[in-house]
Amino acid sequence: MYELKVDGMTCGGCAASVERAVQTLDANANVDVDLAAKTVKIETAVRLDAVKSAIEDAGYDVFSAA
């Protein structure tokens, strides 16, 4: 499981965009977005760098991985 700090998410549409970006890589990924904390928890077999790139390509900044 990855926990990422993501900046730029402000609404449900943003959360859906991040979720879609990850699920494009892995349709079975479990994505839990917390808008208030600006974090995303992701369960996937895809490599972290690919996940981060997908979120960044969707227009969001990934600041750190926990």
Buried (B, 14 or more C-beta within 10 A) or exposed (E): EBBBBBEBBEEEEBBEBBBEBBBEBBEEBEBEBEBEEBBBBBEBEBEEEEBBBBBBEBEBEBEEEE
